[in-house]
Amino acid sequence: MHPVPVPPPHQITRGTLQRGRLSYSQFQQGYRTGLEPILMAAAVPARAGQSVLEIGCGAGAGLLCLGHRVAGIKGQGVEKDPETAALAQLNLRANAQGDMDVITASFPEDITPAQKFDHCMANPPWHADKSSASPVPRRDLARRLGRDALRLWVQGCAAVLQHKGTLTLALPCALLDQAVTELTTGGFGGVTLYPFWPKTGREARIMLLQARFGVKSPARILPGLVLHEADGAFTPLARAVLEDGAALPGL
């Protein structure tokens, strides 16, 4: 958990999130930030004064977007790769997110928080452990799901969440069965499925699952969000979330 020097500028691409409202740097090589952390951050029902833990925070897009939407929250990011954690910390500082920080650690084994969190969020690696490895180690770490990783992450979140705290997961729909099983056997209830439809009439490939720790509410399937028009442009509702920082509609 010692500070790591920020990678040299020639390794970093500088850009923005949410139509220029947030400055954002990421590595030229390795995992590139997609829509998932932004959509995930738009789902977390945090309020000012509450605490949020993001597991596997990458370069910090999820924390940045959540902090922009909800002022006054306290955010903690956990990132296994030291250089990525350092870059996330740089992004937080560049956007004056003073109540957020990032630590270099493996979750859950290295995490012993002084107090429990109101919310957790995670966009776990999507590819199975047995899938082909990427030649770029940082990209491989971000993309391949280790054996039992989803179960361990859910169990770890249960250990650090307040009673009735929420866990929000951005996942491929192919992991729906496993994720629901891990949540319901791990002490979570009120499991809510929020699908993202690429276009009207198309099969959803990505989804959010949100659940609350220590409750027994029934599961729900929500209408979700259509991301693109027929011509490929974002729908107005998707644009409001991805570019203007709105909360997910209907959640």
N, C-alpha and C positions, 0 to 999 in steps of 0.2 A: 504494500500500500504506500510505497514511497513515491514522491513526485517523479514524473518522467518528463525529460525535455520534449518540447513540442517538435514534431517533425519539421524539417526544413521546408521553406515555402514552395520549392519546386515539386514537392510530393503532394501538394494540397491544391484542390480546386476551390475557389471562393465564389459563393453564389448567395442566393436568398431563398427564403421560404415565405409562403403566404403573401404573394404579390409584392415582395420587397419589404415587408414589414419587419422581417427578421433576417439578419445576416447569418450565413451558414457556410461553414467550410467542411469539406470531406476529402478523403484520400482520392487521388487520381486512379490508383489501382486498388482492387479489393471490392468489398461490398459497397454498393451505391444505394443511397436512400431512395425508397420507393414511396408509394402512397400509404402503405400500411401504418407506419408510426403516426402519421398525421390524422388518419381516420381513427386510430386507436385513441389518441389524445382527445379527439372530439367527443368521445364516448364517456370519458371518466367523469362521474358526477361530483367532482370536488368543489368545495366552497372555500372562501377566504379563511385562512387560519388552519386549514386541514393539511395533513401530510400525505405525500404520495411517494411510493417507491417504484422505480422502473428497473426491471431486471433485463440485462443485456441491452443497455441503452444506446449502444453504438456511439455515433457522434453527437447524440443529444437532441435529435429532431423532435421526438415525442415530448420530452420535458419542455423544450422551447415553446412548442405550439400550445401545450397545456398551460404553461405559465403566462403566455400571451393572452389566452382566452379567459383565464381565471386569475385575477391579480390577488396577491397575498397568500398564495399557497407555499408550502415548504416541500421542496423536492429533493429526492436522493436518487442518484443513478448508480447502478452497479454494472461494471463492464470488465470482462475478463482480460481483454487485450490492453496492455498498458498504454500503447501509443494512441489507440482509439479513445481510451478514457481521458488521456491528456487533451486530445482534440475536442472532446465533448466539454471538458472544463473550460477550454478556450472559447468555445461557442457560447457557453452560458455567460461568461464574463463579457464577451463582446456585445451581448444583448442585455446587460445590466440585470441579470437574474441573480440577485444577491442572496436569496433564500434557497438557492439550489446548489448542490455540488455533486461530484461524481467520484467514486472510489474504484480502485482497481482490485477486483476480488472475484472469486468464484462463488456462485450462488447454488445451493444455500449454505455450503459448508463453512464459508468464511464470514458469514453475516451474523452478528449478535447485536442487534440494535438496542439502544438504551431504552427506547419506548416503542410501542407498536404503531403501525401506520393506519391511516384511515382508508387508503386505497393502494392497490398494487396494479401495475400494468406491465405487459410483456408481449413482445413480438418474437416468439422463439424461432430458431432456425427451422426451416421447412423440410429439408431433404433428409431422408432416412440415413442412419449411420452407415448402412451398407452401400449407399450410393457412391458414385465416383467422386473422388476428392478433387477440389479445385487446385490448380498449380500455384495459386496465390494463397498462402497460409491464412492471411487475415480474412479473405473472402470465404475460405473453407470453414473457418471458425464461426462466421456469421450465418452460413447457409445450411450446414449439416447438423441434424438433430442427433445428439449423442444417445446412446442406449439408456433408456429409463429417464431421459432428461425432462420430458414433459411431466411425468409423475413426480420427480424430485422438485421441479419448480413449483408445481401446485402445492405439494406438501410444505415446501419452504415458505410459500406465501401464507398458507394457513397458520404457520408458526409466528409470522410477524404482523398479521393483520389484527386490528381491533374486532371485537364481536360486531357482526353485521357490516364489517368493512367489505368493500367490493374488490374483485379481481377481474380485470379486463384483459382478454387475450385476443390478439390478431393472428388468425390461423388460416391455412388452406382448408377448404371444405373436406378434403380427403382425411383430415385428422378429426372430423366431427365425432365419430364414435368413441375414439380413444379419449378425447378431451372431455366429453360429457361424463364418461366413466370415471376419469381421474377426479373431476370436480365433485361428483355426487358421492364417491367413496372417500373423498378427502375432507368432508365436513362442510361442503358448500351446498347451498340451495338457491332457489329462485333463478335457475340457469336461464339466461335469455340469449336467443340466437338472433343475430342481426346480419343478414346476408348482403353482399354487394354484387349487384347485377351488372356485368360489363355493358350491356345494352338491353333494352326491353325485349323480353322473349328469349334471352340467352341464359344459359346455365351459369349459376354463381360459382366462382372459383375461390374467392376469399370471403371470410366472414369474421365477425366479432362474436365472442362468447363472453358474457358478463354474468358473474354470480356473486352471491354474498355469503360471507363466512358465518356459520352458526345459525342459519335460518332454514326453514323447511317449506318455503313457498314453492308453488308448482312452477314448472318450466313454461317458457313462452317462446313463440316464434313470431318475430315482428316482420312487417313488410320490407324493411331494409331500404336500400338506396340504389337507384339506377345511376351509374357513373357517367355513361356517355350517351350522347345522341346518336342517331343513325349515321351522321357524318363524322363521328369520332370526337366531336367537341364535348367538353364537360356539360352535363345538364346544369340548369340553374342551381338546384339544390346541392349538387356535388361541388360546384364552383364556390358556393357560399361557405362550405366546410373547408375545402382544400386551399382556397385562395383568400378568403375573408375571415377565417378563424371562427366560424359559427359552430355551435354544438350539433351533433348528429340529430336530424329530425326524427321525431317519433320514438326516441329512446328515453 
